[in-house]
Every structure is written in C-alpha cells, then in structure tokens.
Amino acid sequence: MRRTILLIMFSVVAASGQQQQYPWQSDGTNCDKTLTFCWYGVEDVSDPQVTAHGNRWSSQDKDEKPFEWITEVRCLKDSKLCILARNQKIINGSQTNIDLYRIEEWSTVQIRAIGENDFPQGKECEIDTLILNRVEGSVSMLSAPGPAAATKVCMGIIKKPKTVVYKLEIGPPKF
C-alpha cells in the first residue's frame, strides 16, 4: 500500500513538471520548424527569453499598408526588456532601427511590453504595445493613440489617431 501511494505521488509530480507542447513547436524543441519563433520558459532555463523573426507586419485594417521590415524581437525576462530590431528599405538603401519595450507582463501564455517613447509620460502621440503569444506562436503590435494624440504637435506626426493591430508574419529573413 505504501509503495502504491509513493508511486502515485511520484507519477503526479513527474506529470505536472512536464512542459506543455504547443502546435507551433517542432520535434520537441522550444522553437518552430524554421527556428523563427522560440520560447525558452522558466521551466527549462535559468534565463527565460523569447525570440521571433519575420519580414512583414500586416493589419486586418484595409486602410493600413503593411510594413516590409526584416524584424527580430527578443524579450529577456530578467532584464524586463524586449528589443525590436528592424531593417527597412529607404530610397537608396536600408535603415536599421532598434526600439525598446518595457515588459509589463510575463506569463506562461503571453508577454506584454510597452514601447519606450520620446515624449514625456502623459504627452505621448502614440503608444505601441508588443504582445507575444505562446499558445499561437505569434507576435502582435498594438498601436494606439496616446493621451496627446489630438494635439497640434501630434497631428503633424500621425494623420488620424486610431488603434491598429499589426501581426508579424513569422519567417526567416528575406533580403
């Protein structure tokens, strides 16, 4: 009887320690098949982080043109920071930008991070939020009007204040 109880307790503990598999994961790794979305969580590493790569940000809003940016997103839990590096074509070449996002939430399901802004808090024209979803294996950016979106200063930067969701099309870089 005592051995049976110990065996049952061991089975329950061992089963609860297993990491959940998600549809995007490939061959028991923490990455998708092309290694363009990887989520290393607290259950298997001491320094949890997520990386994602893509080439295009698109929106379901037909008025919004997609952004053709070669993109890498890396979120570091211990640093409470997400880094979005993007390379975009300009007239006679390309330009690389790096944007920083403060992590507001890190759960087993999603990471939510707010973009750093050049404007003082409360006077932002626009606020960008990154959302990395572990269940879907996706990266989205929510771009919403900031508190000062309707002011004269901001109206020169953004044409019409509105909320738009962009989704990164995950995939290897295309140059």
C-alpha positions in Angstrom: 0.0 0.0 0.0 2.8 2.4 1.0 4.6 1.7 -2.3 1.5 2.3 -4.3 0.9 5.7 -2.7 4.5 6.7 -3.3 4.3 5.5 -6.9 1.1 7.5 -7.5 2.6 10.6 -5.8 5.7 10.3 -8.0 3.6 10.0 -11.1 1.6 13.1 -10.3 4.7 15.1 -9.6 6.5 13.9 -12.7 3.5 14.6 -14.9 3.0 18.1 -13.5 6.6 19.0 -14.2 6.3 18.4 -18.0 6.2 21.4 -20.3 3.1 21.8 -22.4 3.6 21.3 -26.1 2.1 23.9 -28.5 1.0 23.4 -32.1 3.9 25.6 -33.5 6.6 23.6 -31.7 8.7 21.2 -33.8 10.3 17.9 -32.8 10.1 18.5 -29.0 12.2 21.7 -29.2 11.2 25.2 -27.9 11.2 26.5 -31.5 9.1 26.3 -34.6 10.3 24.3 -37.6 12.3 27.2 -39.1 13.7 28.4 -35.7 12.0 31.7 -36.3 9.9 31.6 -33.1 11.5 30.2 -29.9 10.1 30.5 -26.3 12.6 29.4 -23.7 10.5 29.5 -20.5 11.3 29.3 -16.8 10.6 25.6 -16.7 13.7 24.7 -18.7 16.3 27.6 -18.4 17.5 29.9 -15.8 17.4 33.0 -18.1 13.9 32.9 -19.8 13.7 34.6 -23.2 11.7 34.6 -26.4 12.9 35.3 -29.9 10.9 35.8 -33.1 11.9 36.7 -36.7 9.7 38.0 -39.5 9.7 40.1 -42.7 6.3 41.8 -42.7 3.9 43.4 -40.3 0.3 43.4 -41.6 -3.0 44.6 -40.3 -6.6 43.5 -40.9 -7.4 47.2 -41.3 -7.5 47.6 -45.1 -6.5 51.3 -44.8 -3.2 50.4 -43.2 -0.3 49.4 -45.5 1.9 46.6 -44.3 5.4 47.3 -43.1 8.0 45.5 -45.1 10.6 45.2 -42.3 13.0 42.4 -41.6 12.4 42.1 -37.9 13.8 40.4 -34.9 12.2 40.6 -31.5 14.0 39.4 -28.4 12.4 39.5 -24.9 14.5 38.9 -21.8 12.5 38.2 -18.6 15.3 39.0 -16.2 16.0 42.4 -17.8 12.3 43.2 -18.1 13.0 44.3 -21.7 12.0 43.5 -25.2 14.2 44.6 -28.1 12.7 45.0 -31.6 15.3 45.4 -34.3 14.0 46.2 -37.8 15.6 46.8 -41.1 13.6 48.7 -43.6 14.2 49.8 -47.2 14.5 53.5 -47.8 15.1 55.4 -51.1 18.6 54.3 -51.9 19.4 51.7 -49.3 18.2 50.5 -46.0 18.0 51.7 -42.4 18.1 49.7 -39.2 16.2 50.9 -36.1 16.1 49.4 -32.6 13.1 50.0 -30.3 13.0 49.1 -26.6 9.9 47.9 -24.8 9.4 47.6 -21.0 7.9 44.3 -20.1 4.7 44.8 -18.1 3.5 41.2 -18.0 5.3 37.8 -18.5 3.2 34.8 -18.0 3.3 31.2 -19.3 0.8 32.4 -22.1 2.0 35.8 -23.1 4.4 38.7 -22.8 3.1 42.2 -23.0 5.6 45.1 -23.3 5.1 48.9 -23.7 7.3 50.8 -26.1 9.7 53.5 -24.9 8.7 56.9 -26.1 10.5 60.2 -26.8 7.6 62.2 -25.3 7.1 62.6 -21.6 4.6 60.3 -19.9 1.1 61.6 -20.5 2.1 63.5 -23.6 2.6 60.6 -26.0 1.2 60.9 -29.5 1.1 57.1 -29.9 1.7 54.1 -27.6 2.9 50.9 -29.0 2.5 47.6 -27.2 4.1 44.3 -28.2 2.2 41.1 -27.4 4.0 37.8 -27.8 1.5 34.8 -27.6 3.0 31.5 -26.6 -0.2 29.5 -27.5 -0.3 30.9 -31.1 3.4 31.3 -31.5 2.7 34.9 -32.7 3.9 38.5 -32.2 1.5 41.4 -32.5 1.9 45.2 -32.1 -1.0 47.3 -30.8 -0.6 50.9 -31.9 -3.0 53.1 -30.0 -3.4 56.9 -29.8 -1.6 58.4 -26.8 -3.1 61.0 -24.4 -1.9 63.8 -26.6 -2.8 62.3 -30.0 -5.3 65.0 -30.9 -2.9 67.9 -30.1 -1.4 70.1 -32.8 2.1 68.7 -32.2 0.9 65.1 -32.7 -1.4 65.8 -35.6 1.7 66.7 -37.6 3.2 63.3 -36.9 0.2 61.0 -37.1 -2.5 61.7 -39.6 -5.5 60.3 -37.8 -5.4 59.0 -34.3 -6.7 55.4 -34.3 -5.9 52.0 -32.8 -4.4 49.4 -35.2 -3.1 45.9 -34.6 -0.3 44.6 -36.7 0.8 41.0 -36.8 4.3 39.9 -37.6 4.4 37.3 -40.3 6.9 34.8 -38.7 9.6 33.5 -41.0 13.3 33.6 -41.9 14.8 36.9 -43.2 14.4 37.7 -46.8 16.8 40.3 -48.1 
